[in-house]
Amino acid sequence: MLAFVSAAERGEGDRLLARVAQRLSVAGVSLGGVVQMNTETDPDRPCVMDLRVLTDSSIVRISQSLGRHAQGCRLDAAGLEDAVGRVAEALLVAPPQLLILNKFGKQEAEGRGFRPVIAQAMALGVPVLTSVSEKNRAGFDLFAGECATALGADESAVMAWCQLATIVPQSV
């Protein structure tokens, strides 16, 4: 099972998946993957992006500072690959009830990032929940084909899918 949300507002998908992960964790659901935390700094500068690894709560920085006027991609590919490695290893050691991945982004659309981890989880029968922006939707659709379920970008819709995918108690 593979499901995704597409939120219109910048950062809303990150916040939504973090809230869902928190609720599921409190309910005792075994989680793998990462959620993204964006820290706003200066209004004239982009936010700092970190991933929290759900299996051990470690934090991995995935953004790099390129300077005030830089136009290039701020993603720190080494940081992302560090997080990918941690998630992939944890998936093999103890498959979780649900894998949450902050997003299917440009790296995944190009065959890198968490893309192999999504395939690995699905091969193991672990449901996967992620976020996809409109600009990466074509790449996601090519990857997922008919396997993905689009969810509304609201917490209740996502929790309903999680309940079905992981047999979470209705009281969560």
VEXDOLUM-352160 format. One line per field, with one value per residue (C-alpha): residue in one letter; chain; x, y, z. Coordinates in nm, 4 decimals, m for minus. Layout:
! residues N
res: [A,...]
chain: [A,...]
east: [X,...]
north: [Y,...]
up: [Z,...]
! end
This chain:
! residues 172
res: [M,L,A,F,V,S,A,A,E,R,G,E,G,D,R,L,L,A,R,V,A,Q,R,L,S,V,A,G,V,S,L,G,G,V,V,Q,M,N,T,E,T,D,P,D,R,P,C,V,M,D,L,R,V,L,T,D,S,S,I,V,R,I,S,Q,S,L,G,R,H,A,Q,G,C,R,L,D,A,A,G,L,E,D,A,V,G,R,V,A,E,A,L,L,V,A,P,P,Q,L,L,I,L,N,K,F,G,K,Q,E,A,E,G,R,G,F,R,P,V,I,A,Q,A,M,A,L,G,V,P,V,L,T,S,V,S,E,K,N,R,A,G,F,D,L,F,A,G,E,C,A,T,A,L,G,A,D,E,S,A,V,M,A,W,C,Q,L,A,T,I,V,P,Q,S,V]
chain: [A,A,A,A,A,A,A,A,A,A,A,A,A,A,A,A,A,A,A,A,A,A,A,A,A,A,A,A,A,A,A,A,A,A,A,A,A,A,A,A,A,A,A,A,A,A,A,A,A,A,A,A,A,A,A,A,A,A,A,A,A,A,A,A,A,A,A,A,A,A,A,A,A,A,A,A,A,A,A,A,A,A,A,A,A,A,A,A,A,A,A,A,A,A,A,A,A,A,A,A,A,A,A,A,A,A,A,A,A,A,A,A,A,A,A,A,A,A,A,A,A,A,A,A,A,A,A,A,A,A,A,A,A,A,A,A,A,A,A,A,A,A,A,A,A,A,A,A,A,A,A,A,A,A,A,A,A,A,A,A,A,A,A,A,A,A,A,A,A,A,A,A]
east: [0.0000,0.1208,m0.0602,0.0278,m0.0917,m0.0465,m0.0773,m0.1182,0.0553,0.4358,0.5373,0.1842,0.2607,0.5578,0.3470,0.0630,0.2891,0.4601,0.1225,0.0115,0.3409,0.3021,m0.0528,0.0402,0.3479,0.1432,m0.1008,0.1853,0.2127,0.5614,0.6855,0.9789,1.0895,1.1335,0.9356,1.0666,1.1018,1.1497,1.2938,1.2330,1.5293,1.5336,1.2371,1.4816,1.6398,1.4993,1.4216,1.6587,1.5427,1.5963,1.4661,1.3729,1.4319,1.1261,1.2996,1.5526,1.4524,1.7910,1.8018,1.9682,2.0218,1.9279,1.9707,2.2830,2.3365,2.4308,2.4280,2.1644,2.1434,2.1991,1.9473,2.0629,1.9166,1.9703,1.9339,2.2355,2.2385,2.4849,2.2503,1.9571,2.1528,2.2548,1.8863,1.8031,2.0699,1.9402,1.5819,1.6800,1.8862,1.6099,1.3574,1.5624,1.6343,1.2735,1.0066,0.7628,0.3847,0.4034,0.6769,0.6327,0.8559,0.8549,0.8213,0.8659,1.0718,1.3075,1.5678,1.3086,1.1649,1.5162,1.5569,1.7544,1.6714,1.4025,1.2792,1.4562,1.3363,0.9743,1.0139,1.1853,0.9080,0.6362,0.8165,0.8176,0.4449,0.5000,0.2517,0.4089,0.2751,0.4407,0.3817,0.4084,0.4126,0.2509,0.5898,0.6987,0.3636,0.4508,0.7657,0.5711,0.2988,0.5624,0.7122,0.3921,0.1628,m0.1733,m0.0329,m0.0783,m0.3815,m0.4304,m0.5476,m0.6974,m0.4459,m0.6266,m0.5411,m0.8658,m0.8345,m0.4746,m0.5547,m0.8428,m0.6045,m0.3478,m0.6143,m0.6940,m0.3299,m0.1960,m0.5019,m0.4713,m0.7425,m1.0280,m0.9697,m0.6457]
north: [0.0000,0.3431,0.6692,1.0328,1.3797,1.6949,2.0107,2.3492,2.5578,2.5479,2.3215,2.1983,1.8452,1.8349,1.9547,1.7153,1.4090,1.5128,1.5411,1.2031,1.0428,1.1862,1.0533,0.7093,0.6900,0.7759,0.4997,0.2505,0.2051,0.0987,0.3664,0.3921,0.6715,1.0441,1.3612,1.7027,1.9932,2.3373,2.6097,2.9625,3.1896,3.5278,3.6363,3.7030,3.3579,3.0113,2.7879,2.5290,2.1769,1.8799,1.5249,1.3415,0.9692,0.8032,0.4867,0.6606,1.0322,1.1354,1.4581,1.4871,1.8273,1.8189,2.1841,2.3817,2.7527,2.8864,3.2533,3.5233,3.5651,3.2051,3.0623,2.6976,2.3956,2.4088,2.0339,1.8739,1.5468,1.3900,1.4645,1.3169,1.0019,0.9701,0.9717,0.7271,0.4883,0.5054,0.4391,0.1553,m0.0156,0.0139,m0.1222,m0.4396,m0.4838,m0.4494,m0.3698,m0.1142,m0.1192,0.1990,0.3868,0.7654,0.9594,1.3383,1.3645,1.2165,1.5034,1.5792,1.3289,1.0500,1.1516,1.1096,0.7630,0.8609,0.9586,0.7484,0.5898,0.2537,0.2539,0.2940,m0.0053,m0.2050,m0.1311,m0.2236,m0.5508,m0.6260,m0.5479,m0.2305,0.0456,0.3777,0.7295,1.0299,1.3771,1.4795,1.8320,1.9157,1.9736,1.6167,1.4501,1.3292,1.1561,1.0033,0.8769,0.7161,0.5435,0.4417,0.3715,0.2485,0.1485,0.4854,0.6256,1.0022,1.1265,1.4581,1.6898,1.6794,1.4862,1.2901,1.1529,1.0519,0.8916,0.6980,0.5531,0.4720,0.2899,0.0741,0.0215,m0.0648,m0.1827,0.1099,0.1281,0.3627,0.5710,0.7227]
up: [0.0000,m0.0943,m0.0214,m0.0638,0.0224,m0.1813,0.0234,m0.1419,0.1254,0.1567,0.4449,0.5194,0.3990,0.6388,0.9312,0.8466,0.8312,1.1569,1.3348,1.2007,1.3055,1.6550,1.6923,1.5622,1.7835,2.0928,1.9916,1.9866,1.6111,1.5031,1.2618,1.0264,0.7991,0.8481,0.9004,0.8009,1.0382,0.8860,1.1054,0.9868,1.0420,0.8693,0.6540,0.3691,0.3897,0.3266,0.6220,0.7655,0.6796,0.9113,0.9037,1.2230,1.1841,1.3372,1.4577,1.6817,1.6859,1.5458,1.3446,1.0037,0.8422,0.4733,0.3815,0.3208,0.3383,m0.0027,0.0897,0.0805,m0.2977,m0.4098,m0.6549,m0.6598,m0.4856,m0.1094,m0.0608,0.1017,m0.0937,0.1518,0.4417,0.2516,0.1682,0.5349,0.6313,0.3507,0.4783,0.8351,0.7252,0.4895,0.7592,1.0203,0.7681,0.7283,1.0993,1.2173,0.9555,1.1004,1.0735,0.8627,0.6784,0.6637,0.4264,0.4253,0.0488,m0.2911,m0.4265,m0.7112,m0.5905,m0.5837,m0.9223,m1.0622,m0.9072,m0.5981,m0.2403,m0.0736,m0.3978,m0.3399,0.0230,m0.0903,m0.3230,m0.0476,0.2017,m0.0441,m0.1252,0.2489,0.2727,0.4780,0.3883,0.2866,0.3406,0.1748,0.0373,m0.3284,m0.4673,m0.7986,m0.9607,m0.8737,m0.9386,m1.2910,m1.1628,m0.8769,m1.1104,m1.3336,m1.0305,m0.8531,m1.1459,m1.0217,m0.6796,m0.5080,m0.3308,m0.3241,0.0158,0.1107,0.2728,0.6053,0.9158,0.9393,0.5837,0.6440,0.9793,0.8224,0.5622,0.8335,1.0320,0.7306,0.6330,0.9778,1.1711,1.4114,1.6772,1.5829,1.8958,1.7596]
! end
